[in-house]
Amino acid sequence: MKKLALFTILFTLLLPLPSVAQVADSADVYIITCAPGTESYSIYGHTALRIAVRGTTVNRVYNWGIFDFSTPNFVYRFAKGRLDYMLGAYGYEDFLMEYISEGRSVWSQKLNLTGAEKERLFELINENLMPENVKYRYDFFFDNCATRVRDIVAAAATDTVIFPEKERKKQKSFRRLVDPKQKVLPWLDLGADMLLGLQADRKATPFDEMFLPDYLMNNMLSTVIVHDGVEEALTGPAEVVADFPESDRTSAKAWVPQTVFWLILLLVLLMTFVSGRPKLVRAADFVIYFICSVIALLLVFTNLFSEHDALHFNLLFLGINILIPVLFVLLFTRNKAVLLSRIAFFISLSWLPVSLIAGQGINPALIPLVLIITVRLYSHCGFGKEL
């Protein structure tokens, strides 16, 4: 993505909008929505803003979804919640061809804005393009390429933008909104559900839903803008610009992660209660405790130190708890740590009922994963023996 970022920055500097007063009356503004792709960063789709000035060569896309994989400490900054995205500006045809080449459908919605509102929108975009403003602190649920378009359009209104409403019982949680998108990459879906906490299980209003491009497109169809005291539709219908058959995203083997973990659990049960070969058991413990120790430390980091609110209050820290790294270290000392194993065991057992009561969503693959470490903790508890 480095070349793309540099290319975009170059065009950002070269292509500011013309004088707003000169182009507002002859300009058309569109919300562009792109279908999901197959890469991990594209499975949610994409949103951009297009401005075309009739009678001129001005036909540009403004895209708040630019990031650079070569950013130092990219993964850490993303997990920490300190990754910056940026606004880029480039030709509409170049933008469109990129998505056509990937076989991704594209839709366009024309915005119903007055000349004064277009002028205000252009001023806001030019302000966003200033070097000190071109980057922003990315937040997947609350500040991304789609919410930036939603918010800048609303800010340009001279009166009021009224977004649609929905009964609370019909609202979905943030987790349920992204789950269908992530099923195409089952291991990514598992990783996301592993890290998302109770904050992601809050109900999302129609306004909140617009962090997803297709929800932004659909909810904009029911959004109205007030002009001279009269409520009017904010956008026209979603017109197809590029049409490709929707890929069979359900064919991605969503069952693979849970099948793998259930099979591993079966092997662990046989090893624990049927075939107790000491060397095999000890080797398995090192592997299981090491992997779970890494997960436990990661959960501590995301719960306590990440700036992403959606990662906080993650109850999986009970199932794979912080005592496991301590027990992993004690494995090297051949210290049985029976009492500590019992405490960790009962904490792990509490994960499922506590999560169900609290309402945290649970990926099915997490159940056998937690049971694997729970079984091994049980084997070190020495039940029926004196401490």
BELMO-V950703 format. One record per pair of residues at least 24 apart in sequence whose C-alpha atoms are under 10 Angstrom apart, sorted by the first residue. I is the first residue (numbers start at 0). GAP is how many residues later the second one is. D is the distance in Angstrom with one decimal. If there is no record, write none. Layout:
((I:GAP:D) (I:GAP:D))
This chain:
((0:65:8.5) (0:66:7.0) (0:67:5.1) (0:68:5.6) (0:69:7.3) (0:70:9.7) (1:64:9.9) (1:65:8.2) (1:66:5.2) (1:67:6.6) (1:68:6.1) (1:69:8.4) (2:65:8.5) (2:67:9.8) (3:62:8.1) (3:63:8.6) (3:64:8.0) (3:84:9.7) (4:61:6.5) (4:62:6.6) (4:63:6.1) (4:64:9.4) (4:65:9.9) (4:80:9.9) (4:81:8.6) (4:82:9.7) (4:83:8.1) (5:62:9.0) (5:82:9.7) (6:81:8.9) (6:82:9.6) (6:83:9.0) (7:55:9.3) (7:58:8.1) (7:78:9.3) (7:79:8.3) (7:80:5.1) (7:81:6.3) (7:82:6.8) (8:57:9.6) (8:77:8.8) (8:78:8.3) (8:79:6.2) (8:80:7.9) (8:81:9.4) (8:120:9.5) (8:122:9.5) (8:125:9.0) (9:78:8.8) (9:79:8.9) (9:80:9.3) (10:77:7.3) (10:78:5.9) (10:79:5.9) (10:80:8.9) (11:50:9.0) (11:75:7.9) (11:76:5.5) (11:77:5.0) (11:78:7.2) (11:114:9.8) (11:117:6.7) (11:118:8.9) (11:119:9.3) (11:122:8.8) (12:75:9.2) (12:76:8.6) (12:116:7.9) (12:117:8.5) (12:118:8.6) (13:75:8.9) (13:76:9.3) (14:43:9.2) (14:45:8.6) (14:73:9.7) (14:74:6.9) (14:75:7.4) (14:76:9.3) (14:111:9.8) (14:114:9.5) (15:44:9.9) (15:73:8.2) (15:106:9.4) (15:109:8.7) (15:110:6.4) (15:111:9.8) (15:113:7.5) (15:114:9.3) (16:34:9.2) (16:41:8.5) (16:43:9.1) (16:72:9.7) (16:105:6.8) (16:106:8.6) (16:108:8.1) (16:109:6.6) (16:112:9.6) (17:35:9.9) (17:40:8.8) (17:104:8.7) (17:108:9.4) (18:100:9.0) (18:103:8.7) (18:104:9.1) (19:95:9.6) (19:96:9.5) (19:98:8.0) (19:99:5.2) (19:100:8.1) (19:101:9.0) (19:102:6.1) (19:103:7.0) (19:106:9.6) (20:94:8.7) (20:95:8.8) (20:97:9.2) (20:98:6.4) (20:99:9.8) (20:101:9.4) (21:97:9.2) (22:29:9.5) (22:30:6.5) (22:31:8.6) (22:33:9.5) (22:35:9.7) (22:92:9.1) (22:95:8.9) (22:96:8.2) (22:99:9.4) (23:29:8.1) (23:89:9.8) (23:90:8.6) (23:91:5.4) (23:92:7.5) (23:93:8.5) (23:94:5.6) (23:95:5.6) (23:96:9.3) (23:97:9.4) (23:98:8.2) (24:28:8.8) (24:29:9.3) (24:89:8.2) (24:90:5.4) (24:91:8.7) (24:93:8.1) (24:94:8.8) (25:26:8.5) (25:27:5.7) (25:28:5.5) (25:29:8.0) (25:30:9.4) (25:89:8.7) (25:92:10.0) (26:24:6.7) (26:25:5.6) (26:26:4.2) (26:27:6.1) (26:28:9.4) (26:29:9.7) (26:31:9.1) (26:32:9.5) (26:88:8.7) (26:91:7.9) (26:92:9.7) (27:24:5.3) (27:25:6.3) (27:26:7.6) (27:31:9.4) (27:82:7.2) (27:83:7.6) (27:84:9.0) (27:85:8.8) (27:90:8.7) (28:24:8.8) (28:30:9.9) (28:31:9.9) (28:32:9.9) (28:79:9.7) (28:80:8.4) (28:81:5.9) (28:82:5.6) (28:83:8.2) (28:84:8.1) (28:89:8.0) (28:92:9.5) (28:124:9.9) (28:206:9.8) (29:31:9.2) (29:77:9.6) (29:78:6.1) (29:79:5.2) (29:80:4.3) (29:81:5.6) (29:82:9.2) (29:205:8.4) (29:206:9.3) (29:208:9.9) (30:30:9.5) (30:31:9.9) (30:76:8.2) (30:77:5.8) (30:78:5.1) (30:79:6.5) (30:80:7.2) (30:115:9.6) (30:118:7.8) (30:119:9.1) (30:122:9.5) (30:185:9.4) (30:186:7.9) (30:189:9.5) (30:204:8.6) (30:207:9.1) (31:29:8.6) (31:30:9.8) (31:31:9.7) (31:64:9.7) (31:74:7.0) (31:75:5.8) (31:76:4.7) (31:77:6.6) (31:78:8.9) (31:114:9.9) (31:117:9.7) (31:181:9.1) (31:185:8.4) (31:206:9.1) (31:207:9.7) (31:209:9.2) (32:72:8.4) (32:73:5.7) (32:74:5.2) (32:75:6.4) (32:76:8.4) (32:113:9.0) (32:180:6.2) (32:181:6.9) (32:182:9.9) (32:183:8.5) (32:184:6.8) (32:205:9.0) (32:207:9.7) (32:208:9.7) (33:62:9.3) (33:65:7.5) (33:66:9.9) (33:70:6.7) (33:71:5.9) (33:72:4.5) (33:73:6.5) (33:74:9.0) (33:179:7.5) (33:180:8.1) (33:183:9.9) (33:207:9.7) (33:208:9.2) (34:64:8.6) (34:68:9.1) (34:69:5.4) (34:70:5.2) (34:71:6.3) (34:72:8.4) (34:178:8.3) (34:179:7.7) (34:207:9.9) (34:208:9.7) (34:209:9.3) (34:211:8.7) (35:63:9.8) (35:67:9.8) (35:68:6.9) (35:69:8.4) (35:70:9.9) (35:145:8.1) (35:177:9.1) (35:178:9.1) (35:210:9.4) (35:211:9.8) (35:213:10.0) (36:62:8.8) (36:65:7.5) (36:66:8.3) (36:67:6.6) (36:68:9.6) (36:147:9.8) (36:210:9.6) (37:64:9.0) (37:66:9.7) (37:146:7.8) (37:147:8.4) (37:209:9.8) (37:211:9.2) (38:145:9.8) (38:146:8.9) (39:142:8.5) (39:144:9.3) (39:145:7.5) (39:148:7.6) (41:139:9.7) (42:135:9.6) (42:137:9.8) (42:138:6.1) (42:139:6.9) (42:140:9.4) (42:141:7.8) (42:142:8.6) (43:134:7.7) (43:136:9.4) (43:137:5.9) (43:138:7.9) (43:167:9.5) (43:168:6.5) (43:169:7.2) (43:170:8.4) (44:59:9.1) (44:60:9.8) (44:61:9.8) (44:100:9.9) (44:101:9.4) (44:136:8.9) (44:167:7.3) (44:168:5.8) (44:169:7.3) (45:60:9.4) (45:98:9.7) (45:99:7.0) (45:100:7.1) (45:165:9.9) (45:166:7.9) (45:167:5.6) (45:168:8.3) (46:59:9.7) (46:60:9.7) (46:61:10.0) (46:97:9.3) (46:98:5.9) (46:99:5.2) (46:100:8.9) (46:101:9.2) (46:102:7.5) (46:103:9.6) (46:164:9.5) (46:165:8.6) (46:166:5.5) (46:167:8.5) (46:169:8.4) (46:170:8.7) (47:39:9.9) (47:40:9.9) (47:41:9.9) (47:47:9.7) (47:60:9.8) (47:97:6.9) (47:98:7.2) (47:100:9.0) (47:101:6.8) (47:102:9.9) (47:165:9.2) (48:40:9.6) (48:43:9.7) (48:59:9.4) (48:60:9.7) (48:96:9.6) (48:97:9.5) (48:99:9.7) (48:100:6.6) (48:101:9.7) (48:103:9.9) (48:104:9.4) (49:39:9.5) (49:40:9.8) (49:41:9.3) (49:42:7.2) (49:58:8.9) (49:59:9.6) (49:60:9.2) (50:40:9.9) (50:41:8.6) (50:59:9.9) (50:67:9.8) (50:71:9.2) (51:40:8.7) (56:34:9.7) (57:33:8.3) (57:34:9.2) (58:31:8.6) (58:32:6.1) (58:33:5.7) (58:34:8.2) (59:29:6.6) (59:30:5.5) (59:31:4.6) (59:32:4.8) (59:33:8.3) (59:34:9.3) (59:35:8.7) (60:27:8.1) (60:28:5.6) (60:29:5.6) (60:30:6.1) (60:31:5.2) (60:32:8.9) (60:33:9.2) (60:34:7.2) (60:35:9.3) (61:25:6.8) (61:26:5.8) (61:27:4.7) (61:28:7.0) (61:29:9.0) (61:30:8.9) (61:33:9.7) (61:63:8.3) (61:67:9.6) (61:83:9.8) (61:87:9.1) (62:24:5.5) (62:25:5.2) (62:26:6.3) (62:27:8.4) (62:32:9.4) (62:82:6.9) (62:83:9.4) (62:85:9.3) (62:86:8.7) (63:24:6.4) (63:25:8.9) (63:64:9.8) (63:70:8.9) (63:71:8.8) (63:72:8.9) (63:74:9.8) (63:79:9.8) (63:80:7.1) (63:81:4.6) (63:82:8.0) (63:83:9.4) (63:84:6.9) (63:85:8.0) (64:73:9.3) (64:79:6.9) (64:80:4.9) (64:81:8.4) (64:83:9.4) (65:69:9.2) (65:78:10.0) (65:79:8.5) (66:68:9.4) (66:71:9.6) (75:230:9.6) (76:229:9.2) (76:230:10.0) (77:60:8.6) (77:61:9.2) (77:228:9.0) (77:229:9.6) (77:230:9.1) (78:116:9.8) (78:219:9.7) (78:222:8.8) (78:223:7.1) (78:226:9.2) (78:227:6.3) (78:228:8.2) (78:229:7.7) (78:232:9.2) (79:221:8.4) (79:222:7.4) (79:224:10.0) (79:225:6.8) (79:226:4.3) (79:227:5.7) (79:228:7.1) (80:56:7.9) (80:57:7.4) (80:58:7.1) (80:59:9.5) (80:221:9.6) (80:224:9.2) (80:225:5.9) (80:226:4.8) (80:227:5.3) (80:228:9.0) (80:230:10.0) (81:54:9.6) (81:55:6.4) (81:56:7.4) (81:57:8.8) (81:224:8.7) (81:225:7.4) (81:226:8.9) (82:52:9.8) (82:53:8.5) (82:54:6.1) (82:55:6.0) (82:56:8.5) (83:50:9.8) (83:51:6.0) (83:52:5.4) (83:53:4.6) (83:54:5.5) (83:55:9.1) (84:49:8.5) (84:50:5.6) (84:51:5.5) (84:52:6.4) (84:53:5.7) (84:54:9.4) (84:58:9.8) (84:59:8.2) (84:60:8.8) (85:42:9.4) (85:43:9.1) (85:47:8.6) (85:48:5.4) (85:49:4.1) (85:50:6.0) (85:51:8.6) (85:52:8.8) (85:58:9.8) (85:59:9.2) (86:38:9.3) (86:41:7.4) (86:42:6.9) (86:43:9.8) (86:46:8.7) (86:47:5.4) (86:48:6.5) (86:49:8.3) (86:58:8.8) (86:61:9.7) (87:40:9.8) (87:41:7.9) (87:46:7.9) (87:47:9.5) (88:36:10.0) (88:40:8.6) (95:145:8.8) (95:146:8.4) (96:145:9.6) (98:143:8.6) (99:141:9.8) (99:142:6.9) (99:143:8.7) (99:144:8.6) (101:142:9.9) (102:139:8.7) (102:140:8.4) (102:141:6.1) (102:142:8.5) (102:143:9.2) (102:144:9.4) (103:138:7.5) (103:139:7.4) (103:140:6.2) (103:141:8.6) (103:142:8.3) (103:143:9.4) (104:135:7.7) (104:136:7.4) (104:137:5.0) (104:138:4.7) (104:139:5.3) (104:140:8.0) (104:141:8.2) (105:132:9.6) (105:133:8.6) (105:134:6.2) (105:135:5.3) (105:136:4.9) (105:137:6.7) (105:138:8.7) (106:107:9.7) (106:110:8.6) (106:130:9.5) (106:131:5.9) (106:132:5.4) (106:133:4.6) (106:134:5.3) (106:135:7.0) (106:136:8.5) (107:109:8.8) (107:127:9.7) (107:128:8.9) (107:129:8.2) (107:130:5.5) (107:131:5.2) (107:132:6.5) (107:133:6.5) (107:134:9.5) (108:108:7.8) (108:111:8.8) (108:112:8.8) (108:125:9.5) (108:126:5.9) (108:127:5.6) (108:128:6.0) (108:129:4.8) (108:130:6.4) (108:131:9.1) (109:124:8.5) (109:125:5.5) (109:126:5.3) (109:127:7.6) (109:128:8.0) (109:129:8.8) (110:42:8.8) (110:109:9.6) (110:122:8.7) (110:123:5.9) (110:124:4.5) (110:125:6.6) (110:126:9.7) (111:112:9.4) (111:113:8.2) (111:115:10.0) (111:120:8.1) (111:121:7.1) (111:122:5.2) (111:123:5.5) (111:124:7.3) (112:40:9.2) (112:43:8.8) (112:44:7.7) (112:45:9.4) (112:112:8.6) (112:114:9.0) (112:120:9.9) (112:121:7.5) (112:122:8.8) (113:42:9.9) (113:43:8.6) (113:44:8.7) (113:113:8.3) (115:40:8.6) (115:41:8.6) (115:42:7.6) (116:36:8.8) (116:37:9.7) (116:38:9.1) (116:39:5.4) (116:40:5.5) (116:41:6.2) (116:42:9.4) (117:35:9.2) (117:38:7.2) (117:39:8.6) (117:40:9.9) (118:37:8.2) (119:32:9.6) (119:33:9.4) (119:35:8.3) (119:36:5.2) (119:37:7.9) (119:38:8.5) (120:31:7.0) (120:32:6.8) (120:33:9.2) (120:34:7.7) (120:35:4.9) (120:36:8.2) (121:30:9.8) (121:34:8.6) (122:33:8.9) (123:28:7.2) (123:29:9.4) (123:31:8.4) (123:32:7.6) (124:27:8.0) (124:31:10.0) (127:24:9.8) (137:170:9.6) (138:72:9.7) (138:168:9.1) (138:169:7.0) (138:170:9.1) (138:171:9.5) (139:71:7.5) (139:72:9.3) (139:168:8.5) (139:170:9.1) (140:33:7.8) (140:37:9.8) (140:59:8.9) (140:63:9.9) (140:67:7.9) (140:68:8.6) (140:69:8.9) (140:70:5.7) (140:71:8.3) (140:167:9.1) (140:168:9.4) (140:169:8.0) (141:66:7.5) (141:67:9.5) (141:68:9.0) (141:69:6.5) (141:166:9.9) (141:167:9.9) (141:168:10.0) (142:68:7.5) (143:66:9.8) (143:67:6.7) (143:68:9.0) (143:69:9.9) (144:66:7.8) (144:67:9.0) (144:68:8.3) (145:63:10.0) (145:64:6.6) (145:65:5.4) (145:66:6.5) (145:67:5.7) (145:68:9.3) (145:69:9.4) (145:70:7.0) (145:71:9.4) (146:60:9.1) (146:61:8.6) (146:62:9.3) (146:63:6.3) (146:64:5.3) (146:65:8.3) (146:66:8.7) (146:69:8.2) (147:62:9.9) (147:63:8.9) (148:61:9.7) (148:62:9.8) (148:64:9.9) (148:67:9.2) (149:57:9.1) (149:60:7.6) (149:61:8.9) (149:66:7.6) (149:67:9.8) (149:70:8.8) (152:81:9.6) (153:71:8.9) (153:80:9.8) (156:68:7.6) (156:69:8.4) (156:70:9.0) (156:77:10.0) (157:67:9.2) (157:68:8.4) (157:69:8.0) (157:70:9.6) (158:66:7.5) (158:67:5.8) (158:68:6.7) (158:69:8.2) (158:70:8.5) (159:64:8.4) (159:65:5.8) (159:66:5.4) (159:67:8.2) (159:69:9.4) (159:71:9.1) (160:62:7.2) (160:63:5.9) (160:64:4.5) (160:65:6.5) (160:66:9.7) (160:70:9.0) (160:71:9.6) (160:72:9.7) (160:73:7.9) (161:45:9.9) (161:58:9.8) (161:60:8.9) (161:61:5.8) (161:62:5.2) (161:63:6.2) (161:64:8.0) (161:69:8.8) (161:70:9.9) (161:71:9.7) (161:72:9.0) (162:42:9.9) (162:43:7.5) (162:44:6.6) (162:56:7.6) (162:57:7.5) (162:58:9.6) (162:59:7.1) (162:60:4.7) (162:61:6.7) (162:62:8.8) (162:71:9.6) (163:41:9.0) (163:42:6.3) (163:43:7.5) (163:55:6.7) (163:56:8.2) (163:57:9.0) (163:58:5.8) (163:59:5.7) (163:60:8.2) (164:40:7.2) (164:41:6.0) (164:42:8.1) (164:54:9.4) (164:57:9.2) (164:58:9.4) (165:38:9.8) (165:39:7.0) (165:40:6.6) (165:41:9.8) (166:38:8.9) (166:39:9.8) (167:35:7.5) (167:36:8.8) (167:37:7.8) (168:34:8.9) (169:33:9.2) (169:34:9.8) (169:35:9.5) (170:31:9.5) (170:32:5.8) (170:33:6.0) (170:34:6.4) (170:35:7.8) (170:38:9.2) (171:29:8.5) (171:30:8.1) (171:31:5.4) (171:32:5.9) (171:33:8.1) (171:34:9.5) (171:37:8.7) (172:26:9.2) (172:27:6.6) (172:28:4.9) (172:29:5.1) (172:30:4.2) (172:31:5.4) (172:32:8.9) (172:35:9.9) (172:36:9.2) (172:188:9.3) (173:25:8.5) (173:26:5.2) (173:27:5.9) (173:28:6.5) (173:29:6.7) (173:30:6.0) (173:31:9.6) (173:34:8.6) (173:35:7.8) (173:37:9.6) (173:136:8.9) (174:24:9.1) (174:25:5.4) (174:26:5.8) (174:27:8.3) (174:28:9.2) (174:29:9.5) (174:135:9.4) (174:185:9.3) (174:186:7.3) (174:187:9.8) (175:24:8.8) (175:25:7.9) (175:26:9.9) (175:27:9.4) (175:28:9.7) (175:185:8.3) (176:24:9.9) (176:26:9.8) (176:27:8.6) (176:32:7.8) (176:34:9.9) (176:35:8.3) (176:38:9.5) (177:31:9.9) (177:34:8.2) (178:184:9.6) (179:69:9.2) (179:70:8.9) (180:31:9.7) (180:68:8.7) (180:69:9.9) (181:67:9.5) (181:70:9.9) (181:72:9.4) (182:66:7.6) (182:67:7.1) (182:68:9.2) (182:69:7.0) (182:70:8.2) (182:71:6.0) (182:72:9.6) (183:64:9.0) (183:65:5.4) (183:66:6.6) (183:67:7.7) (183:68:5.1) (183:69:7.8) (183:70:7.3) (184:64:9.1) (184:65:10.0) (184:67:6.8) (184:68:8.2) (184:69:7.5) (185:66:7.3) (185:67:6.8) (185:68:4.9) (185:69:7.7) (185:70:7.4) (185:71:6.9) (185:72:9.6) (185:179:9.9) (186:66:9.7) (186:67:8.2) (186:68:9.9) (186:69:8.4) (186:70:6.6) (186:71:9.8) (186:178:9.7) (188:65:8.7) (188:68:9.6) (188:174:8.3) (189:64:9.5) (189:67:7.6) (189:68:9.1) (189:172:9.5) (189:173:6.5) (189:174:8.7) (189:175:7.1) (189:176:7.8) (190:172:9.4) (190:175:9.8) (191:119:9.4) (191:171:9.3) (192:118:9.7) (192:121:9.7) (192:123:9.7) (192:167:9.8) (192:168:7.7) (192:169:7.0) (192:170:6.0) (192:171:9.7) (192:172:9.7) (192:173:8.7) (193:101:9.1) (193:105:8.6) (193:117:9.4) (193:120:8.4) (193:121:9.6) (193:122:7.2) (193:123:9.7) (193:167:9.7) (193:168:8.2) (193:169:7.6) (193:171:9.6) (193:172:7.5) (194:100:9.5) (194:103:8.5) (194:104:6.9) (194:107:7.2) (194:108:8.7) (194:115:8.6) (194:116:5.9) (194:117:8.6) (194:118:9.9) (194:119:7.0) (194:120:9.6) (194:121:8.2) (194:122:9.7) (195:103:9.6) (195:106:8.9) (195:107:9.3) (195:112:9.5) (195:113:9.1) (195:114:5.8) (195:115:4.6) (195:116:7.3) (195:117:8.5) (195:118:6.3) (195:119:9.3) (195:120:9.2) (195:164:9.1) (195:165:8.8) (195:166:9.8) (196:102:9.8) (196:105:9.2) (196:106:8.0) (196:112:8.4) (196:113:5.8) (196:114:4.8) (196:115:5.2) (196:116:5.1) (196:117:3.7) (196:118:6.7) (196:119:8.1) (196:120:9.8) (196:163:7.1) (196:164:8.4) (197:111:9.4) (197:112:7.2) (197:113:7.7) (197:114:6.9) (197:115:5.5) (197:116:5.8) (197:117:7.5) (197:157:9.0) (197:160:8.0) (197:161:7.5) (197:162:5.4) (197:163:7.9) (198:109:9.7) (198:110:6.6) (198:111:4.8) (198:112:7.0) (198:113:6.5) (198:114:7.0) (198:115:8.2) (198:161:8.7) (199:109:8.3) (199:110:5.0) (199:111:7.5) (199:112:8.7) (199:113:9.5) (199:114:9.4) (199:160:8.3) (199:161:8.6) (200:109:8.6) (200:157:9.7) (200:158:7.2) (200:159:6.1) (200:160:6.7) (201:108:9.4) (201:157:9.3) (201:158:9.3) (253:111:9.8) (254:109:9.1) (254:110:8.4) (255:109:8.8) (256:106:9.9) (256:107:8.9) (256:108:5.9) (256:109:9.0) (256:111:9.9) (256:112:9.7) (257:105:8.8) (257:106:6.4) (257:107:3.9) (257:108:7.5) (257:109:8.3) (257:110:7.2) (257:111:8.3) (258:105:9.7) (258:106:7.7) (258:109:9.0) (259:105:8.5) (259:108:9.1) (259:109:9.5) (260:103:10.0) (260:104:6.7) (260:105:8.3) (260:106:8.6) (260:107:5.6) (260:108:5.8) (260:109:9.4) (260:110:9.3) (260:111:8.1) (261:103:8.0) (261:104:9.9) (261:105:8.7) (261:106:5.4) (261:107:7.8) (261:109:9.2) (261:110:8.7) (262:105:8.8) (263:104:8.3) (263:105:8.6) (263:108:7.6) (264:103:6.2) (264:104:7.5) (264:105:9.4) (264:106:7.1) (264:107:5.3) (264:108:9.0) (264:110:8.5) (265:102:9.3) (265:106:8.7) (266:105:9.4) (267:103:9.6) (267:104:6.8) (267:105:9.2) (267:107:7.6) (267:108:7.8) (268:102:9.8) (268:103:8.2) (268:106:7.2) (268:107:8.7) (270:105:9.8) (271:103:7.8) (271:104:7.4) (271:106:9.4) (271:107:7.0) (272:102:9.7) (272:106:8.8) (280:95:9.4) (281:49:8.7) (283:92:9.3) (284:43:8.4) (284:46:8.3) (284:88:8.9) (284:91:7.3) (284:92:9.5) (285:42:7.1) (285:43:9.6) (285:45:7.5) (285:46:8.9) (286:41:9.5) (287:36:10.0) (287:40:9.1) (287:81:9.9) (287:84:7.9) (287:85:6.8) (287:88:8.4) (288:31:9.9) (288:35:6.6) (288:36:7.2) (288:37:9.6) (288:38:7.8) (288:39:5.5) (288:40:9.2) (288:42:8.9) (288:83:9.9) (288:84:7.3) (288:87:8.7) (288:88:9.4) (289:34:8.6) (289:35:7.4) (289:37:9.7) (289:38:6.5) (289:39:9.2) (290:33:9.9) (290:34:9.4) (290:37:9.8) (290:82:9.7) (291:27:9.8) (291:28:6.4) (291:29:8.4) (291:30:9.3) (291:32:7.0) (291:33:7.6) (291:36:9.1) (291:77:9.1) (291:78:8.9) (291:80:9.7) (291:81:7.4) (292:27:7.9) (292:28:8.2) (292:29:7.4) (292:30:8.5) (292:31:5.7) (292:32:4.5) (292:33:8.3) (292:34:8.9) (292:35:7.2) (292:36:9.6) (293:26:9.7) (293:28:9.8) (293:30:9.4) (293:31:7.7) (294:25:7.2) (294:26:8.8) (294:27:9.2) (294:29:9.7) (294:30:9.4) (295:24:5.6) (295:25:5.6) (295:26:5.5) (295:27:8.5) (295:28:7.3) (295:29:7.3) (296:24:8.5) (296:25:6.8) (296:27:9.4) (296:28:7.8) (297:24:9.9) (312:47:9.5) (313:41:9.1) (313:46:8.1) (314:35:9.7) (314:36:6.7) (314:37:8.9) (314:39:7.8) (314:40:6.2) (314:43:8.8) (314:45:7.5) (314:46:9.9) (314:47:9.9) (315:32:8.8) (315:35:6.5) (315:36:8.6) (315:38:9.8) (315:39:8.0) (315:44:9.3) (315:46:9.0) (315:50:8.8) (315:54:8.8) (316:30:9.3) (316:31:8.6) (316:34:8.0) (317:26:8.7) (317:27:9.8) (317:28:9.3) (317:29:5.7) (317:30:5.4) (317:31:8.1) (317:32:6.9) (317:33:5.2) (317:34:8.8) (317:36:8.9) (317:37:9.3) (317:52:9.5) (318:25:8.8) (318:26:8.8) (318:27:9.2) (318:28:6.7) (318:29:4.0) (318:30:6.8) (318:31:7.2) (318:32:4.8) (318:33:7.6) (318:35:10.0) (318:36:9.7) (318:47:9.2) (318:48:9.1) (318:50:9.1) (318:51:5.7) (318:52:8.4) (318:54:8.5) (318:55:8.0) (319:24:8.7) (319:25:9.7) (319:27:8.6) (319:28:6.4) (319:29:9.9) (319:31:8.5) (319:49:9.0) (319:50:6.5) (319:51:9.7) (319:53:7.6) (319:54:8.6) (320:24:9.4) (320:26:7.4) (320:27:6.9) (320:30:9.5) (320:49:10.0) (322:24:9.4) (323:24:10.0) (323:49:8.8) (323:53:8.8) (326:50:9.3) (335:44:6.8) (335:45:8.5) (335:46:9.1) (336:43:7.8) (336:44:8.2) (336:45:9.7) (336:50:9.5) (337:39:9.2) (337:40:9.5) (337:41:9.5) (337:42:6.0) (337:43:5.0) (337:44:6.3) (337:45:9.0) (337:47:10.0) (337:48:9.7) (337:49:7.0) (338:41:9.1) (338:42:6.9) (338:43:8.8) (338:48:7.4) (339:37:9.5) (339:40:9.3) (339:41:8.2) (340:33:9.7) (340:35:9.3) (340:36:5.7) (340:37:7.4) (340:38:8.9) (340:39:6.1) (340:40:5.4) (340:41:8.9) (341:35:7.3) (341:36:7.2) (341:37:9.6) (341:38:7.8) (341:39:5.1) (341:40:8.3) (341:41:8.7) (342:34:9.3) (342:38:8.8) (343:29:9.8) (343:30:8.4) (343:33:7.2) (343:34:9.1) (343:37:9.4) (344:28:8.5) (344:29:5.9) (344:30:8.3) (344:31:8.8) (344:32:5.5) (344:33:6.2) (344:34:9.6) (344:35:9.2) (344:36:7.8) (345:28:8.6) (345:31:9.2) (345:32:9.1) (346:27:9.3) (347:25:8.3) (347:26:6.3) (347:27:9.9) (347:29:9.0) (348:25:7.1) (348:26:10.0))
